[in-house]
Amino acid sequence: MLTIHCAACRKKLWRYDKIGPGEVLRCHKDRIKKMYNSQVHEHKIQCPCGKNIGIDKGRFYKMITKAFTYKGTKRN
């Protein structure tokens, strides 16, 4: 389980169940377990500080690589 944080202000955004050893390029909506501080605004997901974190593509969020950090372990 990973905790996704904003890279600019370090606020928690959501908890995500990551499957596999690869990078976090997409966050599937059905694997997001808990939302903390995120807002969807015009098909973009944003931190309350205003930084764009990802783009809403329907079933998943396409993540902007330098906009977030994460902590936790990935499930293989």
Buried (B, 14 or more C-beta within 10 A) or exposed (E): BBBBBBBBEEBBBBBBBBEEEEEBEBBEEEBBEEEEBBEEEEEBBBBEEEBEBBBBEEEBBEBBEEBBEBEEEBEE
